[in-house]
Amino acid sequence: MTAILNNPIRKTVTPSSGSVSETFSTHGLCHQILVKPSTASTQYDVSILNSDSVTVFKRSDEEATFNELMILPLSGNYTIAIDNATVDEEFIILVIVRNS
């Protein structure tokens, strides 16, 4: 029996002029993306791009904590980006990838 491991990718970022991005590498199925700004009234867009700059996930006009469950295959290098943030403040980003 093969063990299934959750690989949490956690980033703490602060936008400058409303935008920030961080890179990560992974292989598996993404099951959850959580983005939490410091202030509940902050609005922003969140996206994940692959190494060819193709957007594989995008949500626009989010406000407060964004928490989405999904099944999204990921393999390789990615960039997670916060754009159009109404406040330059700390954001916590959590991406849960299940490796098998």
N, CA, C and O atoms as a Tinker XYZ file with bonds, in Angstrom:
   400  protein
     1  N      0.837000   -1.172000    0.000000    73     2
     2  CA     0.000000    0.000000    0.000000    64     1     3
     3  C      0.890000    1.246000    0.000000    63     2     4     5
     4  O      1.813000    1.359000    0.807000    81     3
     5  N      0.606000    2.170000   -0.904000    73     3     6
     6  CA     1.385000    3.396000   -1.011000    64     5     7
     7  C      0.782000    4.468000   -0.108000    63     6     8     9
     8  O     -0.433000    4.664000   -0.099000    81     7
     9  N      1.613000    5.144000    0.635000    73     7    10
    10  CA     1.144000    6.217000    1.509000    64     9    11
    11  C      0.817000    7.457000    0.691000    63    10    12    13
    12  O      1.517000    7.790000   -0.265000    81    11
    13  N     -0.247000    8.129000    1.076000    73    11    14
    14  CA    -0.618000    9.395000    0.453000    64    13    15
    15  C     -0.215000   10.502000    1.422000    63    14    16    17
    16  O     -0.615000   10.501000    2.586000    81    15
    17  N      0.571000   11.432000    0.930000    73    15    18
    18  CA     1.084000   12.505000    1.769000    64    17    19
    19  C      0.538000   13.851000    1.317000    63    18    20    21
    20  O      0.519000   14.151000    0.123000    81    19
    21  N      0.100000   14.646000    2.259000    73    19    22
    22  CA    -0.260000   16.024000    1.951000    64    21    23
    23  C      0.992000   16.864000    2.048000    63    22    24    25
    24  O      1.743000   16.780000    3.020000    81    23
    25  N      1.207000   17.670000    1.033000    73    23    26
    26  CA     2.371000   18.539000    0.995000    64    25    27
    27  C      1.879000   19.983000    1.074000    63    26    28    29
    28  O      1.558000   20.577000    0.045000    81    27
    29  N      1.814000   20.557000    2.270000    73    27    30
    30  CA     1.364000   21.945000    2.365000    64    29    31
    31  C      2.458000   22.913000    1.924000    63    30    32    33
    32  O      3.598000   22.839000    2.381000    81    31
    33  N      2.092000   23.801000    1.044000    73    31    34
    34  CA     2.995000   24.863000    0.601000    64    33    35
    35  C      2.459000   26.147000    1.221000    63    34    36    37
    36  O      1.364000   26.600000    0.886000    81    35
    37  N      3.231000   26.721000    2.117000    73    35    38
    38  CA     2.788000   27.914000    2.856000    64    37    39
    39  C      3.723000   29.067000    2.526000    63    38    40    41
    40  O      4.945000   28.940000    2.605000    81    39
    41  N      3.130000   30.187000    2.158000    73    39    42
    42  CA     3.886000   31.400000    1.839000    64    41    43
    43  C      3.254000   32.568000    2.591000    63    42    44    45
    44  O      2.032000   32.655000    2.711000    81    43
    45  N      4.085000   33.444000    3.084000    73    43    46
    46  CA     3.623000   34.712000    3.656000    64    45    47
    47  C      4.229000   35.804000    2.795000    63    46    48    49
    48  O      5.449000   35.916000    2.681000    81    47
    49  N      3.361000   36.614000    2.186000    73    47    50
    50  CA     3.813000   37.620000    1.224000    64    49    51
    51  C      3.156000   38.961000    1.522000    63    50    52    53
    52  O      2.103000   39.030000    2.155000    81    51
    53  N      3.799000   40.021000    1.054000    73    51    54
    54  CA     3.240000   41.366000    1.178000    64    53    55
    55  C      3.331000   42.054000   -0.180000    63    54    56    57
    56  O      4.430000   42.278000   -0.686000    81    55
    57  N      2.191000   42.390000   -0.771000    73    55    58
    58  CA     2.218000   43.068000   -2.068000    64    57    59
    59  C      2.864000   44.449000   -1.988000    63    58    60    61
    60  O      2.882000   45.091000   -0.938000    81    59
    61  N      3.386000   44.877000   -3.120000    73    59    62
    62  CA     3.876000   46.237000   -3.306000    64    61    63
    63  C      3.111000   46.790000   -4.505000    63    62    64    65
    64  O      3.112000   46.182000   -5.575000    81    63
    65  N      2.475000   47.911000   -4.335000    73    63    66
    66  CA     1.606000   48.484000   -5.377000    64    65    67
    67  C      0.545000   47.477000   -5.814000    63    66    68    69
    68  O      0.170000   47.441000   -6.986000    81    67
    69  N      0.060000   46.658000   -4.877000    73    67    70
    70  CA    -1.055000   45.751000   -5.132000    64    69    71
    71  C     -0.703000   44.393000   -5.682000    63    70    72    73
    72  O     -1.600000   43.575000   -5.884000    81    71
    73  N      0.580000   44.109000   -5.938000    73    71    74
    74  CA     0.943000   42.823000   -6.552000    64    73    75
    75  C      2.146000   42.184000   -5.871000    63    74    76    77
    76  O      3.040000   42.865000   -5.368000    81    75
    77  N      2.138000   40.850000   -5.872000    73    75    78
    78  CA     3.262000   40.070000   -5.368000    64    77    79
    79  C      3.148000   38.666000   -5.951000    63    78    80    81
    80  O      2.046000   38.190000   -6.224000    81    79
    81  N      4.288000   38.004000   -6.140000    73    79    82
    82  CA     4.260000   36.621000   -6.610000    64    81    83
    83  C      5.365000   35.824000   -5.940000    63    82    84    85
    84  O      6.393000   36.371000   -5.541000    81    83
    85  N      5.137000   34.526000   -5.825000    73    83    86
    86  CA     6.090000   33.593000   -5.230000    64    85    87
    87  C      6.095000   32.333000   -6.072000    63    86    88    89
    88  O      5.063000   31.937000   -6.613000    81    87
    89  N      7.257000   31.701000   -6.184000    73    87    90
    90  CA     7.351000   30.459000   -6.942000    64    89    91
    91  C      7.378000   29.255000   -6.003000    63    90    92    93
    92  O      7.770000   29.356000   -4.841000    81    91
    93  N      6.949000   28.114000   -6.542000    73    91    94
    94  CA     7.033000   26.857000   -5.806000    64    93    95
    95  C      7.094000   25.713000   -6.803000    63    94    96    97
    96  O      6.684000   25.852000   -7.955000    81    95
    97  N      7.613000   24.580000   -6.343000    73    95    98
    98  CA     7.672000   23.363000   -7.153000    64    97    99
    99  C      6.890000   22.280000   -6.443000    63    98   100   101
   100  O      6.929000   22.173000   -5.218000    81    99
   101  N      6.171000   21.471000   -7.225000    73    99   102
   102  CA     5.386000   20.398000   -6.633000    64   101   103
   103  C      5.027000   19.371000   -7.686000    63   102   104   105
   104  O      5.196000   19.592000   -8.885000    81   103
   105  N      4.528000   18.244000   -7.211000    73   103   106
   106  CA     4.020000   17.199000   -8.090000    64   105   107
   107  C      2.902000   16.477000   -7.353000    63   106   108   109
   108  O      3.140000   15.875000   -6.306000    81   107
   109  N      1.692000   16.530000   -7.886000    73   107   110
   110  CA     0.562000   15.847000   -7.267000    64   109   111
   111  C     -0.730000   16.548000   -7.611000    63   110   112   113
   112  O     -0.804000   17.304000   -8.580000    81   111
   113  N     -1.755000   16.288000   -6.805000    73   111   114
   114  CA    -3.065000   16.900000   -7.007000    64   113   115
   115  C     -3.295000   17.977000   -5.957000    63   114   116   117
   116  O     -3.268000   17.704000   -4.757000    81   115
   117  N     -3.518000   19.182000   -6.410000    73   115   118
   118  CA    -3.845000   20.278000   -5.497000    64   117   119
   119  C     -5.285000   20.085000   -5.031000    63   118   120   121
   120  O     -6.195000   19.950000   -5.848000    81   119
   121  N     -5.485000   20.072000   -3.721000    73   119   122
   122  CA    -6.814000   19.873000   -3.155000    64   121   123
   123  C     -7.392000   21.125000   -2.511000    63   122   124   125
   124  O     -8.598000   21.199000   -2.278000    81   123
   125  N     -6.548000   22.108000   -2.221000    73   123   126
   126  CA    -7.053000   23.302000   -1.546000    64   125   127
   127  C     -6.121000   24.471000   -1.787000    63   126   128   129
   128  O     -4.898000   24.331000   -1.785000    81   127
   129  N     -6.736000   25.636000   -1.996000    73   127   130
   130  CA    -5.998000   26.903000   -2.034000    64   129   131
   131  C     -6.684000   27.840000   -1.054000    63   130   132   133
   132  O     -7.889000   28.075000   -1.136000    81   131
   133  N     -5.890000   28.374000   -0.119000    73   131   134
   134  CA    -6.395000   29.319000    0.861000    64   133   135
   135  C     -5.529000   30.575000    0.798000    63   134   136   137
   136  O     -4.301000   30.497000    0.842000    81   135
   137  N     -6.177000   31.720000    0.697000    73   135   138
   138  CA    -5.483000   33.007000    0.703000    64   137   139
   139  C     -6.164000   33.866000    1.756000    63   138   140   141
   140  O     -7.380000   34.058000    1.729000    81   139
   141  N     -5.361000   34.381000    2.689000    73   139   142
   142  CA    -5.927000   35.162000    3.797000    64   141   143
   143  C     -5.167000   36.472000    3.953000    63   142   144   145
   144  O     -4.025000   36.476000    4.411000    81   143
   145  N     -5.798000   37.592000    3.572000    73   143   146
   146  CA    -5.177000   38.888000    3.843000    64   145   147
   147  C     -5.331000   39.244000    5.322000    63   146   148   149
   148  O     -6.155000   38.660000    6.026000    81   147
   149  N     -4.548000   40.189000    5.775000    73   147   150
   150  CA    -4.611000   40.590000    7.187000    64   149   151
   151  C     -5.930000   41.264000    7.546000    63   150   152   153
   152  O     -6.379000   41.185000    8.690000    81   151
   153  N     -6.547000   41.922000    6.575000    73   151   154
   154  CA    -7.780000   42.672000    6.817000    64   153   155
   155  C     -8.929000   42.048000    6.044000    63   154   156   157
   156  O     -8.779000   41.713000    4.869000    81   155
   157  N    -10.074000   41.890000    6.693000    73   155   158
   158  CA   -11.220000   41.219000    6.071000    64   157   159
   159  C    -11.815000   41.992000    4.895000    63   158   160   161
   160  O    -12.524000   41.404000    4.078000    81   159
   161  N    -11.549000   43.274000    4.793000    73   159   162
   162  CA   -12.141000   44.068000    3.706000    64   161   163
   163  C    -11.237000   44.176000    2.474000    63   162   164   165
   164  O    -11.618000   44.800000    1.484000    81   163
   165  N    -10.047000   43.576000    2.524000    73   163   166
   166  CA    -9.115000   43.648000    1.394000    64   165   167
   167  C     -9.638000   42.836000    0.212000    63   166   168   169
   168  O    -10.065000   41.691000    0.366000    81   167
   169  N     -9.595000   43.447000   -0.963000    73   167   170
   170  CA    -9.986000   42.781000   -2.207000    64   169   171
   171  C     -8.737000   42.501000   -3.027000    63   170   172   173
   172  O     -7.753000   43.235000   -2.937000    81   171
   173  N     -8.776000   41.426000   -3.836000    73   171   174
   174  CA    -7.594000   41.017000   -4.588000    64   173   175
   175  C     -7.975000   39.963000   -5.619000    63   174   176   177
   176  O     -9.078000   39.419000   -5.588000    81   175
   177  N     -7.053000   39.684000   -6.529000    73   175   178
   178  CA    -7.140000   38.571000   -7.470000    64   177   179
   179  C     -6.044000   37.574000   -7.085000    63   178   180   181
   180  O     -4.995000   37.966000   -6.574000    81   179
   181  N     -6.291000   36.293000   -7.334000    73   179   182
   182  CA    -5.278000   35.267000   -7.072000    64   181   183
   183  C     -5.194000   34.358000   -8.291000    63   182   184   185
   184  O     -6.212000   33.990000   -8.877000    81   183
   185  N     -3.959000   33.999000   -8.669000    73   183   186
   186  CA    -3.779000   33.117000   -9.820000    64   185   187
   187  C     -2.540000   32.246000   -9.628000    63   186   188   189
   188  O     -1.629000   32.581000   -8.872000    81   187
   189  N     -2.538000   31.116000  -10.341000    73   187   190
   190  CA    -1.384000   30.231000  -10.402000    64   189   191
   191  C     -1.023000   30.069000  -11.866000    63   190   192   193
   192  O     -1.874000   29.756000  -12.699000    81   191
   193  N      0.260000   30.288000  -12.170000    73   191   194
   194  CA     0.767000   30.149000  -13.537000    64   193   195
   195  C      1.818000   29.050000  -13.570000    63   194   196   197
   196  O      2.584000   28.880000  -12.621000    81   195
   197  N      1.847000   28.296000  -14.683000    73   195   198
   198  CA     2.870000   27.262000  -14.812000    64   197   199
   199  C      4.168000   27.882000  -15.329000    63   198   200   201
   200  O      4.252000   29.097000  -15.510000    81   199
   201  N      5.167000   27.054000  -15.563000    73   199   202
   202  CA     6.493000   27.557000  -15.959000    64   201   203
   203  C      6.500000   28.182000  -17.359000    63   202   204   205
   204  O      7.455000   28.865000  -17.728000    81   203
   205  N      5.441000   27.948000  -18.134000    73   203   206
   206  CA     5.294000   28.587000  -19.446000    64   205   207
   207  C      4.434000   29.849000  -19.379000    63   206   208   209
   208  O      4.038000   30.387000  -20.413000    81   207
   209  N      4.145000   30.320000  -18.161000    73   207   210
   210  CA     3.311000   31.502000  -17.906000    64   209   211
   211  C      1.867000   31.330000  -18.354000    63   210   212   213
   212  O      1.183000   32.306000  -18.663000    81   211
   213  N      1.405000   30.081000  -18.388000    73   211   214
   214  CA     0.006000   29.787000  -18.686000    64   213   215
   215  C     -0.757000   29.760000  -17.369000    63   214   216   217
   216  O     -0.342000   29.089000  -16.423000    81   215
   217  N     -1.856000   30.477000  -17.302000    73   215   218
   218  CA    -2.667000   30.519000  -16.093000    64   217   219
   219  C     -3.433000   29.207000  -15.954000    63   218   220   221
   220  O     -4.226000   28.853000  -16.826000    81   219
   221  N     -3.197000   28.487000  -14.859000    73   219   222
   222  CA    -3.894000   27.224000  -14.612000    64   221   223
   223  C     -4.991000   27.370000  -13.568000    63   222   224   225
   224  O     -5.816000   26.472000  -13.402000    81   223
   225  N     -5.003000   28.504000  -12.861000    73   223   226
   226  CA    -6.028000   28.788000  -11.856000    64   225   227
   227  C     -6.124000   30.290000  -11.696000    63   226   228   229
   228  O     -5.103000   30.973000  -11.624000    81   227
   229  N     -7.366000   30.826000  -11.639000    73   227   230
   230  CA    -7.528000   32.264000  -11.434000    64   229   231
   231  C     -8.879000   32.544000  -10.804000    63   230   232   233
   232  O     -9.900000   31.984000  -11.205000    81   231
   233  N     -8.865000   33.411000   -9.821000    73   231   234
   234  CA   -10.093000   33.940000   -9.225000    64   233   235
   235  C     -9.898000   35.450000   -9.093000    63   234   236   237
   236  O     -8.839000   35.922000   -8.677000    81   235
   237  N    -10.930000   36.185000   -9.451000    73   235   238
   238  CA   -10.858000   37.652000   -9.428000    64   237   239
   239  C    -11.851000   38.227000   -8.432000    63   238   240   241
   240  O    -12.861000   37.609000   -8.095000    81   239
   241  N    -11.530000   39.425000   -7.974000    73   239   242
   242  CA   -12.422000   40.190000   -7.099000    64   241   243
   243  C    -12.780000   39.454000   -5.814000    63   242   244   245
   244  O    -13.921000   39.506000   -5.354000    81   243
   245  N    -11.798000   38.769000   -5.241000    73   243   246
   246  CA   -12.015000   38.106000   -3.954000    64   245   247
   247  C    -11.942000   39.142000   -2.840000    63   246   248   249
   248  O    -11.288000   40.175000   -2.978000    81   247
   249  N    -12.614000   38.855000   -1.748000    73   247   250
   250  CA   -12.570000   39.732000   -0.576000    64   249   251
   251  C    -12.459000   38.864000    0.662000    63   250   252   253
   252  O    -13.130000   37.839000    0.784000    81   251
   253  N    -11.601000   39.290000    1.578000    73   251   254
   254  CA   -11.341000   38.549000    2.820000    64   253   255
   255  C    -10.706000   37.202000    2.495000    63   254   256   257
   256  O     -9.992000   37.080000    1.500000    81   255
   257  N    -10.958000   36.194000    3.321000    73   255   258
   258  CA   -10.319000   34.892000    3.134000    64   257   259
   259  C    -10.946000   34.145000    1.964000    63   258   260   261
   260  O    -12.165000   34.009000    1.869000    81   259
   261  N    -10.081000   33.667000    1.077000    73   259   262
   262  CA   -10.484000   32.825000   -0.046000    64   261   263
   263  C    -10.073000   31.405000    0.296000    63   262   264   265
   264  O     -8.918000   31.160000    0.643000    81   263
   265  N    -11.005000   30.466000    0.201000    73   263   266
   266  CA   -10.721000   29.071000    0.528000    64   265   267
   267  C    -11.492000   28.203000   -0.451000    63   266   268   269
   268  O    -12.719000   28.125000   -0.382000    81   267
   269  N    -10.781000   27.550000   -1.363000    73   267   270
   270  CA   -11.449000   26.721000   -2.361000    64   269   271
   271  C    -10.868000   25.313000   -2.351000    63   270   272   273
   272  O     -9.653000   25.115000   -2.357000    81   271
   273  N    -11.783000   24.337000   -2.335000    73   271   274
   274  CA   -11.415000   22.933000   -2.456000    64   273   275
   275  C    -11.545000   22.554000   -3.923000    63   274   276   277
   276  O    -12.466000   23.004000   -4.605000    81   275
   277  N    -10.618000   21.723000   -4.410000    73   275   278
   278  CA   -10.595000   21.382000   -5.831000    64   277   279
   279  C     -9.754000   20.144000   -6.044000    63   278   280   281
   280  O     -9.175000   19.600000   -5.103000    81   279
   281  N     -9.691000   19.708000   -7.278000    73   279   282
   282  CA    -8.708000   18.712000   -7.699000    64   281   283
   283  C     -8.056000   19.286000   -8.951000    63   282   284   285
   284  O     -8.658000   19.316000  -10.024000    81   283
   285  N     -6.816000   19.740000   -8.796000    73   283   286
   286  CA    -6.069000   20.389000   -9.871000    64   285   287
   287  C     -4.703000   19.724000   -9.971000    63   286   288   289
   288  O     -3.882000   19.878000   -9.066000    81   287
   289  N     -4.434000   18.982000  -11.058000    73   287   290
   290  CA    -3.122000   18.353000  -11.201000    64   289   291
   291  C     -2.017000   19.399000  -11.366000    63   290   292   293
   292  O     -2.138000   20.319000  -12.175000    81   291
   293  N     -0.950000   19.252000  -10.597000    73   291   294
   294  CA     0.209000   20.140000  -10.681000    64   293   295
   295  C      1.476000   19.307000  -10.770000    63   294   296   297
   296  O      1.643000   18.337000  -10.030000    81   295
   297  N      2.363000   19.684000  -11.670000    73   295   298
   298  CA     3.634000   18.992000  -11.783000    64   297   299
   299  C      4.662000   19.951000  -12.354000    63   298   300   301
   300  O      4.572000   20.349000  -13.515000    81   299
   301  N      5.639000   20.321000  -11.537000    73   299   302
   302  CA     6.684000   21.212000  -12.010000    64   301   303
   303  C      6.773000   22.482000  -11.194000    63   302   304   305
   304  O      6.493000   22.492000   -9.996000    81   303
   305  N      7.172000   23.566000  -11.871000    73   303   306
   306  CA     7.366000   24.869000  -11.225000    64   305   307
   307  C      6.172000   25.772000  -11.510000    63   306   308   309
   308  O      5.664000   25.821000  -12.630000    81   307
   309  N      5.735000   26.483000  -10.480000    73   307   310
   310  CA     4.567000   27.353000  -10.587000    64   309   311
   311  C      4.834000   28.676000   -9.890000    63   310   312   313
   312  O      5.718000   28.792000   -9.041000    81   311
   313  N      4.049000   29.662000  -10.270000    73   311   314
   314  CA     4.058000   30.965000   -9.613000    64   313   315
   315  C      2.649000   31.235000   -9.119000    63   314   316   317
   316  O      1.687000   31.138000   -9.882000    81   315
   317  N      2.528000   31.575000   -7.848000    73   315   318
   318  CA     1.240000   32.011000   -7.317000    64   317   319
   319  C      1.325000   33.517000   -7.166000    63   318   320   321
   320  O      2.297000   34.045000   -6.627000    81   319
   321  N      0.295000   34.207000   -7.648000    73   319   322
   322  CA     0.333000   35.674000   -7.684000    64   321   323
   323  C     -0.910000   36.267000   -7.037000    63   322   324   325
   324  O     -2.024000   35.770000   -7.203000    81   323
   325  N     -0.686000   37.337000   -6.300000    73   323   326
   326  CA    -1.750000   38.199000   -5.792000    64   325   327
   327  C     -1.651000   39.483000   -6.602000    63   326   328   329
   328  O     -0.586000   40.097000   -6.666000    81   327
   329  N     -2.748000   39.891000   -7.217000    73   327   330
   330  CA    -2.769000   41.119000   -8.011000    64   329   331
   331  C     -3.961000   41.970000   -7.613000    63   330   332   333
   332  O     -4.940000   41.477000   -7.054000    81   331
   333  N     -3.860000   43.254000   -7.912000    73   331   334
   334  CA    -4.943000   44.211000   -7.688000    64   333   335
   335  C     -5.413000   44.262000   -6.238000    63   334   336   337
   336  O     -6.586000   44.527000   -5.975000    81   335
   337  N     -4.505000   44.011000   -5.298000    73   335   338
   338  CA    -4.859000   44.097000   -3.875000    64   337   339
   339  C     -5.162000   45.548000   -3.523000    63   338   340   341
   340  O     -4.418000   46.454000   -3.898000    81   339
   341  N     -6.243000   45.758000   -2.812000    73   339   342
   342  CA    -6.628000   47.115000   -2.436000    64   341   343
   343  C     -5.787000   47.668000   -1.299000    63   342   344   345
   344  O     -5.783000   48.874000   -1.053000    81   343
   345  N     -5.060000   46.770000   -0.592000    73   343   346
   346  CA    -4.186000   47.190000    0.502000    64   345   347
   347  C     -2.887000   46.381000    0.393000    63   346   348   349
   348  O     -2.926000   45.172000    0.170000    81   347
   349  N     -1.749000   47.042000    0.550000    73   347   350
   350  CA    -0.457000   46.351000    0.611000    64   349   351
   351  C     -0.236000   45.897000    2.045000    63   350   352   353
   352  O      0.309000   46.632000    2.868000    81   351
   353  N     -0.666000   44.673000    2.331000    73   351   354
   354  CA    -0.565000   44.108000    3.677000    64   353   355
   355  C     -0.170000   42.644000    3.568000    63   354   356   357
   356  O     -0.145000   42.088000    2.470000    81   355
   357  N      0.132000   42.031000    4.672000    73   355   358
   358  CA     0.554000   40.640000    4.671000    64   357   359
   359  C     -0.603000   39.713000    4.276000    63   358   360   361
   360  O     -1.731000   39.856000    4.746000    81   359
   361  N     -0.283000   38.766000    3.401000    73   359   362
   362  CA    -1.204000   37.704000    2.998000    64   361   363
   363  C     -0.578000   36.370000    3.373000    63   362   364   365
   364  O      0.631000   36.188000    3.228000    81   363
   365  N     -1.382000   35.445000    3.850000    73   363   366
   366  CA    -0.957000   34.063000    4.046000    64   365   367
   367  C     -1.555000   33.253000    2.904000    63   366   368   369
   368  O     -2.754000   33.324000    2.635000    81   367
   369  N     -0.700000   32.481000    2.237000    73   367   370
   370  CA    -1.145000   31.617000    1.142000    64   369   371
   371  C     -0.830000   30.180000    1.529000    63   370   372   373
   372  O      0.285000   29.865000    1.944000    81   371
   373  N     -1.824000   29.320000    1.389000    73   371   374
   374  CA    -1.652000   27.900000    1.671000    64   373   375
   375  C     -2.181000   27.101000    0.485000    63   374   376   377
   376  O     -3.341000   27.238000    0.094000    81   375
   377  N     -1.315000   26.265000   -0.078000    73   375   378
   378  CA    -1.691000   25.379000   -1.184000    64   377   379
   379  C     -1.439000   23.954000   -0.691000    63   378   380   381
   380  O     -0.316000   23.600000   -0.332000    81   379
   381  N     -2.498000   23.143000   -0.679000    73   379   382
   382  CA    -2.378000   21.751000   -0.217000    64   381   383
   383  C     -2.331000   20.840000   -1.427000    63   382   384   385
   384  O     -3.286000   20.759000   -2.199000    81   383
   385  N     -1.202000   20.150000   -1.585000    73   383   386
   386  CA    -1.003000   19.204000   -2.688000    64   385   387
   387  C     -0.866000   17.817000   -2.096000    63   386   388   389
   388  O     -0.094000   17.593000   -1.164000    81   387
   389  N     -1.624000   16.893000   -2.650000    73   387   390
   390  CA    -1.551000   15.499000   -2.196000    64   389   391
   391  C     -0.645000   14.726000   -3.152000    63   390   392   393
   392  O     -0.916000   14.618000   -4.348000    81   391
   393  N      0.436000   14.193000   -2.588000    73   391   394
   394  CA     1.380000   13.367000   -3.351000    64   393   395
   395  C      1.091000   11.905000   -3.040000    63   394   396   397
   396  O      0.799000   11.548000   -1.898000    81   395
   397  N      1.174000   11.072000   -4.060000    73   395   398
   398  CA     0.955000    9.634000   -3.785000    64   397   399
   399  C      2.143000    8.835000   -4.267000    63   398   400
   400  O      2.159000    7.612000   -4.131000    81   399
